Amino acid sequence: MRHILTLSLFIASAICGPARAADDARPLNILLITADDLGLQLSCYGDKVIKTPHLDRLAAGGAQFDVAYVAQASCSPSRSAMFTGLYPHTNGQYGLTNSGNFQMHARSHDATIPALLKKVGYRTGIIGKLHVGPEKVFPFDDRPRVNTRQVRDVAKAARDFLARDGKFFLMVNYSDPHAYRTSRESRDWYFPAQIDGLPEKPIQPGDAPPWPFQGIDEPEQLKKVANYYNCVLRLDAGVGMLLDALDKSGHADDTLVIFVGDHGPPFARGKTTCYEAGLRVPFMVRWPGGSKPMKSEAMVSTVDILPTILDAAGVVPPKELHGRSLRPVVSSGDAPWRKYLAGEFHFHGSSPFFPRRAIRDDRYKLIHNLMAGKTKPSTGIDGDRAYPLSQQPKYQDTPTRRAFDTFADPPEFELYDLKNDPNELNNLAGKADLAEVQQRMKAALEQWRKETGDPFMSAAFVEKVGAEKR
């Protein structure tokens, strides 16, 4: 096994603290909540378009992390990292489960959250999709069939699960705000503005401005953005119902609650990229007796979820991990933590294969496009037409056009000043005055790749995976 992330460049102390002493605390129950395709579109994260009171209340009751990354901005790889504490380049889930024969390596099959918790007597359940392969190795005791856009049904299924005896791990995966496809064969995608009367008062096209990471001010785009927000409103209502069920079960005070988006919005320059709009998500942790209400500046990752859960359960974590228990940073605002935060991408659906690596610090962000000049990434995701819209004459010589041109045919390296350009519209790679910054970020990225045993550092391996994808 490789020794992962042991240097102070990325983490200020050991990967995971020692297993909790038997008299430290009772093992906690665990509720892990994910939202499909949710970025920072919550009022607790400063979004002004809508109010999300239930998620705001969860955030206010624990630690809300300002800068949190998923491992990869694609559903299956993202979730594989949550389950294993390993980046996809190590656990093997490089893309979607339905996009080829790529799935978790066998050595991870017995080292997922439900597998490890079942060994110590936890009752395990999942509501909503798993979407990590092979699904048969995930030992969930309960998998109720629920349309997770029908959030009242989700709350009922959760109430039924919580009413049973024994320590539990429950994962609830909401479909909102993912887009719908009108049929399996269709290329038309949409966001349902209202389901079962939720949200009660949908916002209308024009109530939401263009995405700042796109800048596409067109009627069709504004309608999609508005209805995406309506999906977020429905999600917020559902989380409120779920947390109410937890309260009424009597387990609110002995349950670790983690909420996270599985990646950013399904719009070009968001989902399936290494831009902030793809990798950066809301991340909240409420640890009874362990977390203090705070907004934390610690840069965290979804690879931290497994070690955090095992810590709360009193379980010794596997030796090979990329993440670390969040217990120190949910209990203290000044606990030492990462200096750099990394993310990656390989592929999403059947094509194309366009691997990337990214790393950021508290100001700068570097993206390394491993196959730049040899192939190009997809310019669309889930029916979003932002790229062709950006090519209209009205966007000529604008930051929007320049950003989308880089997006469609990226150079080997992209460098962004997140302080002055949070939406990554102006690529600064190659600028003489930032040469030292770029070199520092390249060195940090290379070190992270070496420490995590990234097989894509081998050109032969990149070619092998690319050939299997073709």
Secondary structure, DSSP 4 states (H G I P E B T S, - for coil): ----S-STTT-SS-SSPPPPPTTT-PPPEEEEEEETT--S-SGGGT--S---HHHHHHHHTSEEESSEE-SBSSHHHHHHHHHHSS-HHHHS--S-TTSSS----GGGTTSSHHHHHHTTT-EEEEES----S-GGG---SB-----TTSHHHHHHHHHHHHTSSS-EEEEEEE-TTSPEESSTT---EE--S-BTTBSSS---TTSSPPPTTT----HHHHHHHHHHHHHHHHHHHHHHHHHHHHHHHT-GGGEEEEEEESSS-SSTTSTTSSSHHHHB--EEEE-TTT--SEEE---EEGGGHHHHHHHHHT-PPPSS-S---SHHHHH-TT----S-EEEEE--SSSS----EEEEE-SSEEEEEETTBTTB---S-STT--HHHHHTSGGGTTSHHHHHHHHHHS--SEEEEETTT-TT--S--TT-GGGHHHHHHHHHHHHHHHHHTT-GGGSHHHHHHHHHHH-
